[in-house]
Amino acid sequence: MAGAVGADTFDRLFAGIRFDRLDGTMLYAFAKDEEIASDIEDGYSIYIAAVASRVLKRQVDVVVVMPKVLQ
């Protein structure tokens, strides 16, 4: 992801992200706050799903990113 989005964007958005669980084809993650969670989900969830599918060797269709305060 860092290579695709650049170092500054990666550090701003993905620092501290925690991928929590896979439920069917949905991957749940927690980000620093609501704004960052929204930015990741809106702008990068499709890319995260593709990478996660390859890493996990399971289909990931949807990435849900929530702020850590909801964990």
VOBAZA-294732 format. One record per atom (N, C-alpha, C): residue in three letters; chain; x, y, z; residue number from 1. Coordinates in pm, 1 decimal. Atoms other than C-alpha are relative to their C-alpha. Layout:
<sites>
<'ALA','A',<X,Y,Z>,NUM>
...
</sites>
This chain:
<sites>
<'MET','A',<82.7,-119.5,0.0>,1>
<'MET','A',<0.0,0.0,0.0>,1>
<'MET','A',<86.9,125.4,0.0>,1>
<'ALA','A',<-84.8,-119.4,-9.6>,2>
<'ALA','A',<281.3,243.1,84.1>,2>
<'ALA','A',<51.1,40.0,-137.8>,2>
<'GLY','A',<-48.6,-30.3,133.7>,3>
<'GLY','A',<417.7,216.2,-268.0>,3>
<'GLY','A',<-108.2,57.8,-89.2>,3>
<'ALA','A',<110.4,-46.5,83.6>,4>
<'ALA','A',<77.2,280.1,-420.5>,4>
<'ALA','A',<-50.6,138.4,40.4>,4>
<'VAL','A',<59.2,-126.5,-46.2>,5>
<'VAL','A',<-35.0,573.5,-205.0>,5>
<'VAL','A',<103.6,105.8,36.5>,5>
<'GLY','A',<-104.8,-92.9,-39.1>,6>
<'GLY','A',<296.9,733.5,-116.4>,6>
<'GLY','A',<19.4,0.0,150.8>,6>
<'ALA','A',<-37.6,7.9,-141.5>,7>
<'ALA','A',<474.6,760.0,216.4>,7>
<'ALA','A',<-82.8,91.2,89.2>,7>
<'ASP','A',<73.9,-94.7,-84.6>,8>
<'ASP','A',<297.3,1071.2,348.5>,8>
<'ASP','A',<-143.9,-44.6,22.7>,8>
<'THR','A',<138.3,46.0,-11.3>,9>
<'THR','A',<-52.3,939.9,274.9>,9>
<'THR','A',<-6.5,-128.9,81.6>,9>
<'PHE','A',<-2.6,125.1,-75.1>,10>
<'PHE','A',<37.2,596.1,407.2>,10>
<'PHE','A',<14.7,27.3,149.5>,10>
<'ASP','A',<-22.2,-31.8,-142.0>,11>
<'ASP','A',<169.3,740.7,733.9>,11>
<'ASP','A',<-122.1,65.7,62.5>,11>
<'ARG','A',<116.7,-70.7,-53.7>,12>
<'ARG','A',<-135.1,966.0,776.8>,12>
<'ARG','A',<-119.0,-93.2,19.3>,12>
<'LEU','A',<120.1,83.5,-3.9>,13>
<'LEU','A',<-398.0,702.7,702.9>,13>
<'LEU','A',<19.7,-134.9,67.5>,13>
<'PHE','A',<-13.2,139.8,-39.7>,14>
<'PHE','A',<-254.5,363.8,784.1>,14>
<'PHE','A',<80.7,-23.0,126.7>,14>
<'ALA','A',<-72.3,17.7,-126.4>,15>
<'ALA','A',<-43.8,426.4,1094.1>,15>
<'ALA','A',<-101.5,-40.3,107.5>,15>
<'GLY','A',<87.2,44.1,-108.1>,16>
<'GLY','A',<-210.5,230.9,1371.2>,16>
<'GLY','A',<-124.1,-76.8,-42.6>,16>
<'ILE','A',<117.7,77.4,41.7>,17>
<'ILE','A',<-470.7,52.5,1157.8>,17>
<'ILE','A',<14.8,-143.4,52.9>,17>
<'ARG','A',<-0.4,138.1,-49.5>,18>
<'ARG','A',<-568.3,-285.6,1298.2>,18>
<'ARG','A',<-106.4,-77.8,-74.9>,18>
<'PHE','A',<93.2,87.1,69.2>,19>
<'PHE','A',<-724.9,-553.2,1084.0>,19>
<'PHE','A',<-46.7,-103.2,100.4>,19>
<'ASP','A',<56.6,73.2,-112.7>,20>
<'ASP','A',<-959.3,-731.5,1319.3>,20>
<'ASP','A',<-42.2,-141.3,-34.7>,20>
<'ARG','A',<52.3,134.0,29.0>,21>
<'ARG','A',<-1144.2,-1019.7,1159.3>,21>
<'ARG','A',<-59.0,-4.6,-139.7>,21>
<'LEU','A',<63.1,26.3,128.1>,22>
<'LEU','A',<-1279.2,-1171.9,843.3>,22>
<'LEU','A',<-128.3,-76.1,28.7>,22>
<'ASP','A',<130.9,62.9,-20.1>,23>
<'ASP','A',<-1649.9,-1257.6,845.8>,23>
<'ASP','A',<-59.1,-25.0,-137.9>,23>
<'GLY','A',<41.9,30.1,136.8>,24>
<'GLY','A',<-1743.3,-1434.8,525.5>,24>
<'GLY','A',<97.6,66.2,-95.6>,24>
<'THR','A',<-87.6,-73.7,92.4>,25>
<'THR','A',<-1607.6,-1201.9,259.0>,25>
<'THR','A',<18.6,145.2,44.3>,25>
<'MET','A',<-15.9,-135.6,-53.9>,26>
<'MET','A',<-1606.5,-891.9,483.1>,26>
<'MET','A',<117.5,5.2,97.3>,26>
<'LEU','A',<-114.9,-21.3,-86.7>,27>
<'LEU','A',<-1284.2,-772.5,642.8>,27>
<'LEU','A',<-27.1,124.1,84.4>,27>
<'TYR','A',<21.7,-111.4,-91.5>,28>
<'TYR','A',<-1320.5,-551.2,949.5>,28>
<'TYR','A',<133.4,52.9,49.9>,28>
<'ALA','A',<-122.7,-64.5,-46.6>,29>
<'ALA','A',<-1054.5,-301.2,1049.6>,29>
<'ALA','A',<-36.2,119.4,86.9>,29>
<'PHE','A',<16.6,-117.6,-85.0>,30>
<'PHE','A',<-1012.5,-24.1,1304.3>,30>
<'PHE','A',<112.2,98.7,-29.4>,30>
<'ALA','A',<-95.3,-107.3,28.2>,31>
<'ALA','A',<-841.6,308.2,1229.3>,31>
<'ALA','A',<-1.2,100.6,114.1>,31>
<'LYS','A',<-23.4,-96.8,-107.3>,32>
<'LYS','A',<-727.4,598.2,1444.8>,32>
<'LYS','A',<-125.2,76.6,42.7>,32>
<'ASP','A',<119.6,-77.9,-32.6>,33>
<'ASP','A',<-1045.1,807.6,1424.2>,33>
<'ASP','A',<-100.2,-9.1,-114.5>,33>
<'GLU','A',<109.5,9.6,97.3>,34>
<'GLU','A',<-1368.2,854.7,1230.8>,34>
<'GLU','A',<37.9,54.6,-137.2>,34>
<'GLU','A',<-38.9,-61.4,127.4>,35>
<'GLU','A',<-1220.1,1081.8,963.6>,35>
<'GLU','A',<93.7,-91.8,-79.0>,35>
<'ILE','A',<-94.8,88.9,67.0>,36>
<'ILE','A',<-934.1,846.3,885.4>,36>
<'ILE','A',<-69.5,-128.9,-43.4>,36>
<'ALA','A',<74.9,120.9,36.3>,37>
<'ALA','A',<-1164.1,542.5,889.9>,37>
<'ALA','A',<-81.4,23.1,-126.7>,37>
<'SER','A',<79.4,-34.5,117.3>,38>
<'SER','A',<-1389.2,714.1,638.7>,38>
<'SER','A',<87.3,16.9,-124.1>,38>
<'ASP','A',<-91.4,-19.7,113.1>,39>
<'ASP','A',<-1097.7,818.7,416.2>,39>
<'ASP','A',<52.3,-133.3,-53.0>,39>
<'ILE','A',<-50.3,131.0,41.9>,40>
<'ILE','A',<-958.6,464.8,411.9>,40>
<'ILE','A',<-109.9,-79.1,-69.7>,40>
<'GLU','A',<109.9,78.9,57.0>,41>
<'GLU','A',<-1295.1,301.5,346.1>,41>
<'GLU','A',<-42.9,54.3,-135.8>,41>
<'ASP','A',<45.2,-60.6,125.5>,42>
<'ASP','A',<-1394.5,548.6,74.0>,42>
<'ASP','A',<104.2,-7.4,-111.0>,42>
<'GLY','A',<-101.4,-12.0,103.4>,43>
<'GLY','A',<-1062.6,571.6,-104.4>,43>
<'GLY','A',<84.9,-122.1,-26.8>,43>
<'TYR','A',<-97.5,107.1,13.6>,44>
<'TYR','A',<-871.2,251.8,-48.3>,44>
<'TYR','A',<-52.7,-140.3,28.1>,44>
<'SER','A',<51.6,132.0,-38.2>,45>
<'SER','A',<-1102.6,-34.0,52.6>,45>
<'SER','A',<10.1,-101.2,-113.5>,45>
<'ILE','A',<-8.7,93.1,112.9>,46>
<'ILE','A',<-1100.4,-184.0,-295.5>,46>
<'ILE','A',<141.6,-57.2,-12.0>,46>
<'TYR','A',<-139.1,44.2,6.2>,47>
<'TYR','A',<-719.5,-201.2,-288.8>,47>
<'TYR','A',<34.1,-90.6,117.9>,47>
<'ILE','A',<-23.0,82.9,-118.1>,48>
<'ILE','A',<-712.5,-339.2,64.9>,48>
<'ILE','A',<-62.7,-137.4,-20.7>,48>
<'ALA','A',<67.7,127.7,26.3>,49>
<'ALA','A',<-963.1,-607.7,-38.3>,49>
<'ALA','A',<82.3,-87.3,-94.2>,49>
<'ALA','A',<-80.6,76.2,95.7>,50>
<'ALA','A',<-743.1,-710.7,-331.0>,50>
<'ALA','A',<125.2,-56.8,66.3>,50>
<'VAL','A',<-121.3,45.7,-68.3>,51>
<'VAL','A',<-427.9,-730.8,-117.8>,51>
<'VAL','A',<-34.5,-106.5,104.1>,51>
<'ALA','A',<40.8,95.7,-103.7>,52>
<'ALA','A',<-608.4,-908.9,167.5>,52>
<'ALA','A',<-39.0,-134.1,-61.4>,52>
<'SER','A',<38.3,124.9,67.1>,53>
<'SER','A',<-753.1,-1165.1,-74.5>,53>
<'SER','A',<123.1,-82.3,-35.5>,53>
<'ARG','A',<-122.2,71.4,35.4>,54>
<'ARG','A',<-403.7,-1251.0,-193.7>,54>
<'ARG','A',<73.4,-51.9,123.4>,54>
<'VAL','A',<-73.0,38.7,-121.2>,55>
<'VAL','A',<-249.1,-1258.0,152.8>,55>
<'VAL','A',<-70.8,-113.0,74.4>,55>
<'LEU','A',<77.1,97.3,-77.1>,56>
<'LEU','A',<-529.4,-1454.8,319.4>,56>
<'LEU','A',<-38.4,-124.6,-79.6>,56>
<'LYS','A',<40.4,108.7,89.7>,57>
<'LYS','A',<-591.6,-1678.1,16.3>,57>
<'LYS','A',<-148.3,-33.6,16.5>,57>
<'ARG','A',<147.0,6.7,-9.4>,58>
<'ARG','A',<-964.3,-1612.3,66.3>,58>
<'ARG','A',<-55.9,125.3,-64.3>,58>
<'GLN','A',<62.2,-114.6,65.4>,59>
<'GLN','A',<-1200.3,-1383.6,-118.3>,59>
<'GLN','A',<-42.0,104.8,102.9>,59>
<'VAL','A',<43.9,-113.6,-80.1>,60>
<'VAL','A',<-1243.0,-1041.9,43.3>,60>
<'VAL','A',<-69.1,96.6,-95.8>,60>
<'ASP','A',<77.1,-87.0,88.3>,61>
<'ASP','A',<-1519.0,-836.0,-120.7>,61>
<'ASP','A',<-22.0,138.6,58.8>,61>
<'VAL','A',<35.0,-125.7,-66.3>,62>
<'VAL','A',<-1586.3,-564.6,136.2>,62>
<'VAL','A',<95.6,23.3,116.3>,62>
<'VAL','A',<-82.3,-38.9,-114.2>,63>
<'VAL','A',<-1361.6,-379.5,378.5>,63>
<'VAL','A',<-77.1,106.3,77.2>,63>
<'VAL','A',<70.9,-93.1,-88.3>,64>
<'VAL','A',<-1535.9,-207.9,669.9>,64>
<'VAL','A',<103.3,54.8,97.8>,64>
<'VAL','A',<-98.3,-63.3,-87.8>,65>
<'VAL','A',<-1317.7,43.2,854.2>,65>
<'VAL','A',<-75.2,87.3,98.6>,65>
<'MET','A',<67.8,-74.3,-107.3>,66>
<'MET','A',<-1438.6,177.7,1187.8>,66>
<'MET','A',<103.8,71.1,85.0>,66>
<'PRO','A',<-92.9,-66.2,-92.0>,67>
<'PRO','A',<-1282.4,423.4,1430.1>,67>
<'PRO','A',<23.7,-85.2,123.3>,67>
<'LYS','A',<-35.1,81.8,-116.8>,68>
<'LYS','A',<-1105.2,266.6,1726.1>,68>
<'LYS','A',<-92.0,22.6,119.1>,68>
<'VAL','A',<89.6,-25.8,-112.1>,69>
<'VAL','A',<-1351.7,429.5,1965.3>,69>
<'VAL','A',<-118.8,-95.5,-0.2>,69>
<'LEU','A',<112.4,93.7,8.5>,70>
<'LEU','A',<-1612.8,176.4,1845.9>,70>
<'LEU','A',<40.6,-143.5,28.6>,70>
<'GLN','A',<-45.8,137.2,-20.8>,71>
<'GLN','A',<-1401.3,-127.6,1925.6>,71>
<'GLN','A',<-31.6,-49.9,137.1>,71>
</sites>
